[in-house]
């Protein structure tokens, strides 16, 4: 294969990697904005915050440790991780903690609402960037699709059951549930679909040299 014929594939791979890691960094940062708004978190982050308060660990560390634990559940479900799966575990929590270290809590309704809305919209953009890169699902998405395949239950039903469980558990542990949690639940799907179309990467001629299965679009990324 000539150097000239390899260039389109290399450019596409560079774009996909940029989207992957840019999306993961943005996901962690956007989640931190929701924390600082104090108006409610994404379902899994309600649990992460509750566990962080109980253990004294940072939310980012809890997110990373729980993500690794969920990834172990892939073994009996016969799910195969991709580069995006492992990167998800390692990057998002670090990005969240870094953002929390520099962004203070919002005070007053206008800043809090603005931070909440910004966090949700940026989270949708991060979801589109990350999933469109096609490097494999996050550990929690893989858990849901794996349960779907093993039980025969719909992805929607499995995801709803799992997320209700983590929200209730997280709230009992002290995690924040509020308007942001509800707004996130009803808006993240449509936002993610818009950004998935905006950031879609066309297939490379002849296929890619990187093995990574893309996640089903029904299983939108949720940390």
C-alpha positions in Angstrom: 0.0 0.0 0.0 1.4 3.4 -1.0 2.0 6.2 1.5 -0.6 8.3 -0.3 -3.3 5.6 -0.1 -2.7 5.2 3.7 -3.1 8.9 4.4 -7.0 9.0 4.5 -7.0 6.0 7.0 -4.4 7.7 9.2 -6.3 11.0 9.2 -9.5 9.2 10.1 -7.8 7.3 12.9 -6.4 10.6 14.2 -9.8 12.1 14.1 -11.4 9.2 15.9 -8.7 9.2 18.7 -9.2 13.0 19.1 -12.9 12.5 19.4 -12.5 9.7 21.8 -10.3 11.5 24.3 -11.8 14.9 23.7 -15.2 13.4 24.4 -14.1 11.6 27.6 -12.4 14.7 29.0 -15.5 16.8 28.2 -17.7 14.2 29.8 -15.8 14.4 33.0 -15.8 18.2 33.0 -19.5 18.4 32.2 -20.3 16.0 35.0 -18.3 18.2 37.3 -20.4 21.2 36.3 -23.5 19.3 37.3 -21.9 18.6 40.7 -21.1 22.3 41.2 -24.6 23.4 40.2 -26.0 21.4 43.2 -29.3 20.8 41.3 -29.0 17.1 40.6 -26.7 14.6 38.9 -26.8 12.0 36.2 -28.0 8.6 37.6 -24.6 6.9 38.0 -23.0 10.1 39.5 -25.7 10.2 42.2 -24.3 6.8 43.3 -20.7 8.0 42.8 -21.3 11.1 44.9 -23.0 9.1 47.6 -20.1 6.6 47.8 -17.6 9.4 47.8 -19.3 11.0 50.8 -19.3 7.6 52.6 -15.7 6.6 51.8 -13.9 10.0 51.8 -12.6 9.3 48.3 -13.0 11.8 45.5 -15.9 11.4 43.1 -13.4 10.8 40.2 -11.7 8.0 42.1 -15.0 6.4 43.0 -16.1 6.6 39.4 -12.9 5.0 38.2 -13.0 2.2 40.8 -16.6 1.4 40.2 -16.1 1.5 36.4 -13.3 -1.1 36.8 -15.6 -3.2 39.0 -18.4 -3.0 36.4 -16.0 -4.0 33.7 -15.3 -7.3 35.6 -19.0 -8.1 35.3 -18.4 -8.2 31.5 -16.6 -11.5 31.9 -19.7 -13.7 32.7 -21.7 -11.6 30.2 -19.1 -12.4 27.5 -18.7 -8.7 26.5 -15.4 -7.6 24.8 -14.0 -4.2 25.8 -12.4 -1.9 23.3 -9.9 1.0 23.6 -12.8 3.3 24.4 -13.9 1.0 27.2 -10.6 1.0 29.0 -10.0 4.7 28.3 -13.5 5.5 29.7 -12.5 3.9 33.1 -9.2 5.8 33.2 -10.0 9.3 31.8 -13.4 10.4 32.9 -12.8 10.3 36.6 -9.5 12.1 36.3 -11.2 14.8 34.2 -14.0 15.2 36.7 -11.6 15.6 39.7 -9.5 18.1 37.8 -12.5 20.2 36.9 -13.9 20.0 40.5 -10.5 21.3 41.7 -10.8 24.5 39.7 -14.5 25.2 39.4 -16.2 26.4 42.6 -19.8 25.7 43.7 -22.3 28.0 42.0 -24.3 30.4 44.3 -27.6 31.9 43.4 -30.3 30.5 41.2 -29.1 32.1 37.9 -25.5 30.7 38.0 -26.7 27.3 39.3 -29.3 26.9 36.5 -26.8 28.1 33.9 -24.2 25.6 35.1 -26.8 22.8 35.2 -27.9 23.5 31.6 -24.3 23.9 30.4 -23.4 20.6 32.1 -26.2 18.7 30.4 -25.6 20.2 26.9 -21.9 19.6 27.1 -22.5 16.1 28.4 -24.6 15.4 25.3 -21.8 16.8 23.1 -19.3 14.6 24.9 -21.5 11.6 24.4 -21.8 12.2 20.7 -18.0 12.7 20.4 -17.2 9.5 22.3 -19.7 7.1 20.8 -19.2 8.4 17.2 -15.5 7.6 17.6 -16.5 3.9 17.5 -13.9 2.5 20.0 -16.3 0.4 22.1 -18.9 1.1 24.7 -18.3 2.4 28.3 -18.3 -0.2 31.0 -21.8 0.7 32.2 -23.2 0.6 28.7 -21.6 -2.7 28.1 -23.2 -4.0 31.3 -26.6 -3.0 30.0 -26.3 -4.4 26.5 -24.7 -7.6 28.0 -27.7 -8.0 30.3 -30.0 -7.4 27.3 -28.3 -10.2 25.4 -28.2 -12.7 28.2 -31.7 -12.1 29.6 -33.7 -11.2 26.5 -35.1 -8.1 28.1 -35.1 -4.9 26.1 -32.2 -2.4 26.5 -34.6 0.2 27.6 -36.0 -2.0 30.4 -32.6 -3.1 31.5 -31.2 0.5 31.5 -34.3 1.8 33.3 -34.0 -0.8 36.0 -30.3 -0.4 36.5 -30.5 3.4 36.6 -33.4 3.5 39.1 -31.4 1.2 41.3 -28.2 3.3 41.2 -30.2 6.5 41.8 -32.1 5.1 44.7 -28.9 3.7 46.2 -27.0 6.8 45.6 -29.7 9.0 47.1 -29.8 6.8 50.2 -26.0 7.3 50.5 -26.3 11.1 50.2 -26.0 11.7 46.5 -27.8 14.7 45.0 -31.1 14.1 43.2 -33.0 17.1 41.8 -34.2 19.0 38.8 -30.9 18.4 37.0 -31.4 14.6 37.4 -34.9 14.8 35.8 -33.8 17.2 33.0 -30.8 15.1 32.3 -33.0 11.9 32.0 -35.4 13.5 29.5 -32.9 15.4 27.4 -29.7 13.4 27.2 -31.1 11.0 24.6 -32.2 13.6 22.1 -29.0 15.7 22.7 -26.8 12.6 22.2 -28.5 11.7 18.9 -28.0 15.3 17.6 -24.3 15.2 18.4 -23.9 11.7 17.1 -25.0 12.9 13.7 -22.8 16.0 14.0 -19.7 14.1 14.9 -20.2 10.9 12.8 -17.0 9.6 11.3 -17.5 8.0 7.9 -16.0 4.5 7.5 -12.4 4.4 6.2 -11.9 2.8 2.7 -10.9 -0.8 3.3 -11.7 -0.7 7.0 -9.7 0.4 10.0 -6.6 -1.3 11.5 -8.0 -0.7 15.0 -10.4 -3.3 16.4 -13.2 -1.6 18.3 -16.8 -2.4 18.0 -19.2 0.6 18.2 -21.9 0.4 20.8 -25.6 0.2 19.9 -27.1 3.7 19.7 -29.9 2.5 22.0 -27.4 2.3 24.8 -26.5 6.0 25.3 -23.4 6.5 27.5 -24.2 7.0 31.1 -21.6 7.3 33.8 
